Amino acid sequence: MNKKINNINNIIIVGGNAAGPSAAAKAKRVNPNARVMMFEASNFISTGTCEIPYVLSGEINDYKKIIFFDEKSFFQKKGVEVYTHHLVQKIDRKNKTIDVINLKTNHKDQYNYDRLILTTGSVAKKIPSIPVNTPNVFMLKSVSDYLNIENYLKKNEVKNVIVIGAGYIGLEAAEVFRKLGMDVTIIETAPLPMPNADMEISRLIQNIIQNNGIEFKGPVKKVSFVIKENKITNVKADDEFLESDLIITAIGVTPNIKLALSAGLEIGSFGGIKVDNKLRTSDPFIFAAGDNIEVVNAITCRPDYMPFATIAHEYGHIAGANAAGDNKIAKPVIKNSAVKLFDNVLALTGLNYNEAQKSKRNISVVSEVAYNLIHVMPKSQKVFGKIIFDKNDLGLLGASFIGGSEVTGYADFISMMIRSKIKAGILTDVNFNYTPPQSPFINILSILGRKIKEDFK
């Protein structure tokens, strides 16, 4: 047990956020005698990126609570050498070396690897017409982004906030700044918010944000900016000028593959690194995991891009284990995501309607609105649910829900059914629990199941 596995002496991980620490810790556990090193260009490793909006809103009262390790504590608890402020500039695949620059000292060094794991994550898309380093324009993707926003709010009076983009991050950002007492406007090129969701969901989200005092502008065909004294003072959305004290750009992310491209690794159709089911890249000595890779969609059996922290963490474990000499398999993935929006929760799993149509199935859809509790209970509220299924065999393809916190459980339930290939008709046979303060007399999943059976006749 004390021998190094397959002569794997040096394992290097590039990137230290979600997948990186997971891969590094697992590699060290599988191969404890190997030297495991992790390089990260930014200040922080192992951060809770999804929690950043709730730090900004004050629901989490200290940003340090979402920094789970630093260089010292990760080495002490995991046995992994960590180097922050270190940028990996080049991979020499022939000689199995990486070139690294210390961003604080500009000192350059070279390291040998037996196995390399790329966990470089994703980068936020930028708007080309916004000058670099405009002081009142921010993203909301990293702890450093949060610190920059917090510092700006302390030093400047901010009344009008413009959020560009109405996906997950844009909606969360809009809610945060509205709760902080600011006037918030969302600008979106699509006609409705959450443009990747089904139309019914997008319309419900539009109602939610407008009922909470957020203005929505969409579809906007052209966006331009008025700059005075280096700041953007107005955003022109088509022909309308909007005052702006602070701007959040949230137009999506793209895989961070700069290093992989320069090394000549194979890239997929979604722009992510191609990996096999062991998470090996086109170079058998280089593995990859996280937001920089493409995964296999379990429903379509085709490549897909799913930049979710849960998948990054899970795949990081697998990449770390295999780079250290193990033989784990990365299973195809089912999309399953949720976002809280004021007093509502949106949960999506599987394929949306457009994706299901492209899968060339004989698709059908059922939807329903029902109460999440027995309606006489004081906290009872309506829930919208929609299920997409294959009419030929009643196979589930996807589902969407908006309601209270219970909808994440509904999405998990449907995701489990899709994974286990359980047919939609079984929903009417499930004995769902019932207690007035926590659950309805007839669960919305049971109602949807009845509709599916009727539709199948």
C-alpha positions in Angstrom: 0.0 0.0 0.0 3.0 2.3 0.4 4.1 2.0 -3.2 3.2 4.7 -5.6 0.4 3.5 -8.0 1.7 2.8 -11.5 4.7 5.1 -11.0 2.4 8.1 -10.6 4.6 10.4 -8.6 3.4 13.8 -9.5 -0.3 14.8 -9.9 -1.0 18.4 -10.8 -4.4 20.1 -10.7 -5.0 23.4 -12.6 -7.8 25.4 -11.1 -9.0 25.5 -7.4 -12.7 26.3 -7.2 -15.3 23.5 -7.3 -13.8 20.6 -9.3 -10.2 21.3 -8.5 -10.2 20.8 -4.7 -12.5 17.7 -5.1 -10.0 16.2 -7.6 -7.0 17.1 -5.6 -8.3 15.6 -2.3 -9.5 12.4 -4.0 -6.2 11.9 -5.9 -4.3 12.2 -2.6 -6.6 9.7 -0.9 -6.3 7.2 -3.7 -2.6 7.6 -4.0 -1.3 9.0 -0.7 2.4 8.7 -1.6 2.1 10.8 -4.7 2.9 14.5 -4.6 -0.3 16.4 -5.4 -0.2 20.1 -6.3 -3.0 22.5 -7.1 -2.5 25.8 -8.9 -5.0 28.7 -8.8 -4.6 32.1 -10.5 -6.9 34.0 -8.1 -6.8 34.8 -4.4 -9.1 32.0 -3.3 -9.7 28.3 -3.5 -12.7 26.1 -2.5 -15.3 28.8 -2.5 -19.1 28.6 -2.5 -19.8 30.5 -5.7 -23.5 29.8 -5.7 -23.8 31.4 -2.2 -22.4 34.8 -3.4 -25.8 36.5 -3.9 -26.7 35.6 -0.3 -23.5 37.1 1.0 -24.3 40.3 -0.9 -27.9 40.4 0.5 -26.6 39.8 4.0 -28.4 36.5 4.5 -24.8 35.1 5.0 -23.2 37.7 7.2 -19.5 37.1 6.3 -18.0 36.3 3.0 -15.3 34.2 4.7 -17.9 31.6 5.5 -18.0 30.6 1.9 -14.3 30.2 1.7 -14.0 26.6 2.9 -10.2 26.2 2.7 -7.0 28.3 2.2 -3.6 27.1 1.1 -2.5 26.1 4.7 -5.7 24.4 5.8 -6.1 22.4 2.6 -2.5 21.1 3.0 -3.1 20.3 6.7 -6.4 18.4 6.1 -5.9 17.0 2.6 -2.2 16.8 2.1 -2.3 18.8 -1.1 0.2 21.6 -1.9 -1.8 24.7 -3.0 -0.4 27.7 -4.8 -2.7 30.6 -5.2 -1.8 33.6 -7.4 -0.1 31.1 -9.7 -1.1 31.1 -13.4 -0.4 28.0 -15.5 0.7 29.5 -18.8 1.7 26.5 -20.9 1.4 22.7 -21.0 4.3 20.8 -22.7 2.6 17.4 -23.4 5.7 15.8 -24.9 7.8 16.4 -21.9 4.9 16.4 -19.4 5.7 19.8 -17.9 3.7 22.9 -17.1 5.1 26.5 -17.1 3.8 28.6 -14.1 4.1 32.2 -13.2 3.8 33.6 -9.7 1.5 36.6 -10.3 2.8 38.4 -7.2 6.5 38.1 -8.0 6.5 37.4 -11.7 8.8 34.5 -11.0 8.4 31.7 -13.6 8.9 28.0 -12.8 8.4 24.6 -14.4 6.8 21.5 -12.9 6.8 17.9 -14.0 3.6 15.9 -14.0 2.8 12.2 -14.4 -0.9 13.1 -14.5 -2.5 16.5 -15.1 -6.1 17.4 -14.2 -7.6 20.6 -15.8 -10.3 22.1 -13.7 -10.2 25.6 -15.1 -13.9 26.1 -14.9 -15.8 28.7 -16.9 -15.5 32.4 -17.5 -18.3 35.0 -17.6 -19.2 36.3 -21.0 -18.3 39.9 -21.6 -20.0 42.6 -23.5 -17.5 43.9 -26.0 -18.8 47.4 -26.1 -18.2 47.9 -22.4 -14.6 49.2 -21.8 -12.4 46.9 -19.6 -12.2 48.0 -15.9 -15.2 50.3 -16.1 -15.5 50.9 -12.3 -19.3 50.6 -12.0 -19.7 47.4 -14.1 -19.5 44.1 -12.3 -20.1 40.4 -12.7 -21.3 38.1 -9.9 -19.2 34.9 -10.3 -16.4 34.9 -7.8 -15.6 36.0 -4.2 -13.4 38.7 -5.8 -16.5 40.0 -7.7 -18.4 40.2 -4.4 -15.6 42.1 -2.7 -15.4 44.6 -5.6 -19.2 45.2 -5.5 -19.3 45.5 -1.7 -16.4 48.0 -1.8 -18.1 50.1 -4.5 -21.4 50.2 -2.5 -19.6 51.5 0.5 -17.9 54.3 -1.4 -20.7 55.3 -3.8 -24.4 56.2 -3.7 -26.2 53.6 -5.7 -29.9 54.0 -6.5 -30.4 52.6 -10.0 -29.1 49.2 -10.9 -29.2 47.7 -14.4 -28.9 43.9 -14.7 -28.1 42.7 -18.3 -29.2 39.2 -18.7 -32.2 37.3 -17.2 -30.9 33.9 -16.6 -30.2 32.4 -13.1 -27.4 34.9 -12.1 -29.2 37.9 -13.5 -32.4 37.1 -11.7 -30.6 36.4 -8.4 -28.7 39.6 -8.7 -31.9 41.6 -9.5 -33.5 40.2 -6.4 -30.5 41.0 -4.2 -30.3 44.7 -5.2 -34.1 45.1 -5.0 -33.9 43.8 -1.4 -31.2 46.3 -0.7 -33.6 49.0 -1.6 -32.5 49.9 -5.1 -34.4 50.5 -8.3 -33.6 47.5 -10.5 -34.2 47.0 -14.3 -33.4 43.8 -16.2 -32.4 44.1 -19.8 -32.8 40.9 -21.9 -32.5 40.2 -25.7 -35.3 37.6 -25.4 -38.9 38.6 -24.9 -39.2 36.9 -21.5 -36.9 36.3 -18.5 -35.2 32.8 -18.1 -35.2 32.4 -21.9 -33.9 28.8 -21.7 -37.0 27.7 -19.8 -40.4 26.9 -21.2 -42.7 29.8 -22.0 -45.2 29.2 -19.2 -42.3 29.3 -16.7 -40.8 32.5 -18.2 -44.2 34.2 -18.0 -44.6 33.3 -14.3 -41.1 34.5 -13.6 -41.9 37.8 -15.3 -45.0 38.2 -13.1 -42.9 37.4 -10.0 -40.2 40.0 -10.7 -42.6 42.7 -11.8 -44.8 42.1 -8.7 -41.7 42.7 -6.6 -40.9 46.0 -8.2 -38.3 44.9 -10.8 -38.7 46.4 -14.3 -38.2 44.0 -17.2 -37.1 45.2 -20.6 -37.3 42.6 -23.4 -36.8 41.8 -26.1 -34.1 44.5 -26.5 -32.4 44.4 -29.9 -29.6 46.9 -29.3 -27.8 48.0 -26.1 -25.3 50.9 -26.0 -23.7 52.8 -23.1 -23.2 56.5 -22.2 -19.9 56.9 -20.4 -19.0 60.0 -18.4 -15.9 60.3 -16.2 -15.1 56.7 -16.9 -18.4 55.4 -15.6 -21.5 54.2 -17.4 -24.2 56.8 -16.5 -26.9 55.6 -18.8 -27.8 52.4 -20.7 -29.6 52.8 -24.0 -32.0 49.9 -24.5 -33.1 50.3 -28.1 -34.4 53.9 -28.0 -34.8 54.2 -24.2 -32.2 55.7 -21.9 -32.0 54.2 -18.5 -30.1 55.8 -15.6 -27.4 53.5 -14.2 -25.3 53.8 -11.0 -24.2 50.2 -11.1 -24.4 47.5 -13.8 -24.3 43.7 -13.4 -23.6 41.8 -16.6 -25.0 38.3 -16.5 -25.2 37.1 -20.1 -23.9 33.6 -19.4 -20.6 31.7 -19.1 -18.4 29.8 -21.5 -15.9 27.0 -20.8 -12.4 28.2 -19.8 -10.4 26.3 -22.4 -7.6 28.7 -23.2 -4.9 26.4 -21.7 -6.5 23.2 -23.3 -6.6 24.9 -26.7 -3.0 26.0 -26.6 -2.0 22.4 -25.6 -3.9 21.0 -28.6 -6.5 19.1 -26.7 -9.7 18.1 -28.5 -12.7 20.5 -28.0 -16.4 19.6 -28.4 -19.3 21.2 -30.2 -20.4 23.1 -27.1 -16.9 24.6 -26.7 -15.9 22.4 -23.8 -13.0 20.0 -23.5 -13.9 16.5 -24.8 -13.5 13.8 -22.3 -14.3 10.0 -22.2 -16.2 8.3 -19.4 -13.0 8.1 -17.3 -12.7 11.9 -17.8 -9.5 11.5 -19.9 -9.0 14.1 -22.5 -7.6 13.4 -26.0 -4.2 13.1 -24.1 -4.3 9.9 -21.9 -2.2 11.6 -19.3 -4.4 14.7 -18.9 -7.9 14.5 -17.3 -10.5 17.3 -17.0 -13.6 18.0 -14.9 -15.9 20.9 -14.1 -17.3 23.8 -16.1 -14.6 23.5 -18.7 -15.8 20.1 -20.0 -18.7 18.7 -22.0 -20.7 15.9 -20.3 -23.1 13.3 -21.7 -26.8 14.1 -21.3 -28.4 10.9 -19.9 -31.7 11.5 -21.8 -30.3 12.4 -25.3 -27.1 10.3 -24.9 -25.4 13.3 -26.6 -22.7 15.8 -25.5 -24.1 18.7 -23.5 -22.8 21.6 -21.4 -23.9 21.8 -17.8 -21.9 24.3 -15.7 -23.3 23.2 -12.3 -21.3 23.1 -9.1 -22.7 19.7 -8.1 -21.6 18.1 -11.3 -18.2 19.7 -11.1 -17.7 18.4 -7.6 -18.8 14.8 -8.5 -16.8 14.7 -11.7 -13.8 16.2 -9.8 -13.8 13.2 -7.5 -13.8 10.8 -10.5 -11.0 12.7 -12.4 -8.9 12.8 -9.2 -9.4 9.1 -8.5 -8.6 8.1 -12.1 -5.6 10.4 -12.4 -4.2 8.7 -9.2 -4.6 5.2 -10.7 -8.2 4.2 -10.1 -10.8 3.2 -12.7 -14.0 5.1 -12.0 -16.7 5.7 -14.5 -18.4 9.1 -15.0 -22.1 8.5 -15.6 -24.2 10.6 -18.0 -25.9 13.5 -16.3 -29.5 14.7 -16.0 -30.0 18.5 -15.7 -31.5 19.3 -12.3 -31.3 22.9 -11.1 -33.2 25.4 -9.0 -33.2 29.1 -8.2 -35.0 31.0 -5.4 -36.8 34.1 -6.5 -38.3 36.2 -3.7 -40.9 33.8 -2.1 -40.9 31.4 -5.0 -38.6 28.6 -6.1 -38.1 27.5 -9.7 -37.0 23.9 -10.3 -36.1 22.4 -13.7 -35.0 18.9 -14.5 -34.4 16.9 -17.7 -35.2 18.4 -21.0 -37.2 21.6 -21.7 -39.8 21.6 -24.5 -37.5 22.8 -27.2 -34.8 20.2 -26.3 -37.4 17.5 -26.2 -38.6 18.4 -29.6 -35.1 18.2 -31.0 -34.7 14.7 -29.5 -37.2 13.5 -32.2 -39.5 11.8 -29.7 -43.3 11.7 -29.9 -43.6 14.2 -27.1 -46.6 15.3 -25.1 -47.0 17.7 -22.2 -49.3 18.0 -19.2 -49.4 20.9 -16.7 -51.4 21.8 -13.6 -51.7 24.4 -10.9 -52.4 23.0 -7.4 -51.8 24.0 -3.8 -48.6 22.9 -2.0 -50.6 22.5 1.3 -54.2 21.9 2.1 -55.6 25.2 1.0 -57.0 26.3 4.4 -53.5 26.3 5.9 -52.1 29.9 6.3 -48.9 29.3 4.3 -50.6 27.5 1.5 -49.6 28.7 -2.0 -50.2 27.6 -5.6 -47.7 25.5 -7.4 -47.3 25.3 -11.2 -46.1 21.9 -12.5 -45.3 20.7 -16.0 -44.1 17.3 -17.2 -42.8 16.4 -20.7 -43.0 12.7 -21.6 -42.7 10.4 -24.6 -46.3 9.5 -25.7 -45.1 6.2 -27.2 -43.9 4.6 -24.0 -44.7 7.1 -21.2 -40.9 7.7 -20.6 -40.3 10.9 -18.7 -38.2 13.6 -20.5 -38.4 16.6 -18.2 -40.3 18.7 -15.7 -40.7 22.3 -14.5 -42.1 23.6 -11.2 -42.6 27.0 -9.6 -43.9 27.2 -6.0 -42.4 26.9 -2.6 -39.4 25.1 -1.4 -41.1 21.8 -2.0 -40.6 22.0 -5.7 -37.0 21.1 -5.5 -38.2 17.7 -4.1 -40.6 17.3 -7.0 -37.7 17.9 -9.4 -35.5 15.4 -7.6 -38.3 12.9 -7.7 -38.7 13.3 -11.5 -35.0 13.2 -12.0 -34.8 9.9 -10.1 -37.6 8.5 -12.2 -35.8 9.5 -15.4 -32.5 8.0 -14.2 -34.2 4.8 -13.2 -36.3 4.7 -16.4 -39.5 4.5 -14.4 -42.5 5.3 -16.5 -44.7 8.3 -15.9 -47.8 6.3 -15.2 -46.4 5.2 -11.8 -47.0 8.7 -10.5 -50.7 7.8 -9.8 -49.7 4.8 -7.8 -47.3 6.5 -5.4 -48.6 6.9 -1.9 -47.5 10.5 -1.2 -47.5 11.6 2.4 -50.0 14.1 3.8 -50.0 16.3 6.8 -51.8 19.7 6.6 -48.9 22.0 7.6 -46.4 20.3 5.3 -48.0 18.6 2.3 -51.3 18.7 0.2 -54.1 16.1 0.3 -53.4 15.3 -3.3 -49.8 15.9 -4.5 -49.4 17.8 -7.8 -47.3 14.9 -9.1 -50.2 12.6 -8.6 -52.5 15.0 -10.5 -50.0 15.2 -13.3 -49.8 11.5 -13.4 -53.5 11.2 -13.9 -53.4 13.7 -16.8 -50.6 11.6 -18.4 -52.7 8.5 -18.2 -55.6 10.3 -19.7 -53.5 11.6 -22.5 -52.1 8.1 -23.2 -55.5 6.6 -23.8 
